[in-house]
Amino acid sequence: LKLGRFVDAENYFQQSLAADDQLGERAGKVSAMCYIAELAAIRGDYERSDQIAWEVYQLAETFGITFYEICSYNNLGYVAILRGEIEQAKQYYTIG
């Protein structure tokens, strides 16, 4: 992501997501989704990022993977900052 190769990165994360789905790999699935949400935020697609982040949260909560629950709130907080919604960001960061 740091090299700006967003299209390549998203393709790799989508491939990982598909493989994780096939294998039933829960942690891998939510991990890939967390990165896809971050990528969407970096690319300015805040609505998509929020949508995926909430999906990550729901899956992580269902699967009992606390780390990715926190990841989802971090992504939501990051997008809130990018939107200039500082108070909302504080709430997400406080929860996560």
Summary of the structure (lengths in Angstrom):
residues: 96
radius of gyration: 13.1
end to end distance: 22.7
largest distance: 39.7
contacts: 295
relative contact order: 0.12
helix: 83%
strand: 0%
